[in-house]
């Protein structure tokens, strides 16, 4: 009997946590404070349940009920976000993504940031093929017309709609810096819509053709979306921009 009661309490506790998480995650970027009715609509919970959950979240400093009855996220969310940012290591997050891309595509995967008028190779995992471009982390290349440089240049101010116009993502280019090299690149965003860097796959133009780029584009987008989510950005800043690499 005691065991059954413990199980019932455990299930009830999990359900309560699920409801609290549903309320918190109902808020989307760009939202004004939300009414009780809107929170109920977004979560699928009845208004009385939203109100009870709201009281607990207010006590934790995660939710604030305004004088007009609407709700907004409270400063406790910012505190947790700050702790999260302090705990993550960009290298620890990006390197596994590069390794997965190499395993999937058998081409070199790299992550670049802009450094003034140059692009800096921050992390890189080489292709298993003997024929590959020999660039090392820490190397700086010009901000040319390669797909990597174009992505860094176009999205350095964030994922504004104007930046996406007539700009296929992922972007494939061939022979722009080196006549023998082609690349496929996509932006990675972080908290506050900031551009963190460019995630890229590259290889010899004879092997990494437009057809192969098209075949692996979904893999690159998937990893970019996961990195963006982990770094506090929105996957939607990447997904709607997906285009056929042949369009580049």
FENNOR-V344711 format. One line per field, one symbol per residue. psi: psi as a letter, one per 20 degrees, with the letter a starting at -180 (. if undefined). burial: I if it has 9 or more other ideal C-beta (glycine too) atoms within 8 Angstrom, else O. A space follows every 50 residues. Layout:
BEGIN
psi = ???
burial = ???
END
This chain:
BEGIN
psi = ghghgggghgghgghggggghgggihpqpiqrqqrghhggghhjqqhhgg gghhgghghijiqpprhjirqrqrhhghghhggghhhqpgghggghgggh hghgikrpprpqrpnckrppogqppqqiqhorpnqqpiqprqmbjrhghg ghghjhjrlqhhhhpkoppqppqpkhgpiiqqqpqqqpqaqkkqpgappq pqrphhgmrhghghhjghgggghhggggghjjaphiiggiiprphhi.
burial = OOOOOOOOOOOOOOOIOOIIOIIIOIOOOOOOOIIIOOIIOOIOIOIOII IOIIOIIIOOOIIOOIOOOIIIOIOIIOIOIOOIIOOIOIOOIIIOIIII IIOOIOIIIIIIIIOOOIIIIIIIIOIOIOOIIOOOOOOOIOIOOIIIII IIIIIOOIIOOOIIOOIIIIIIIIIOIOOOIIIIIIIIIIOOOIIIIIII IIIIIOIIIIOIIIOIIOIIIOIIIIIIIOIIIIIOIIIOIIIOIOOI
END
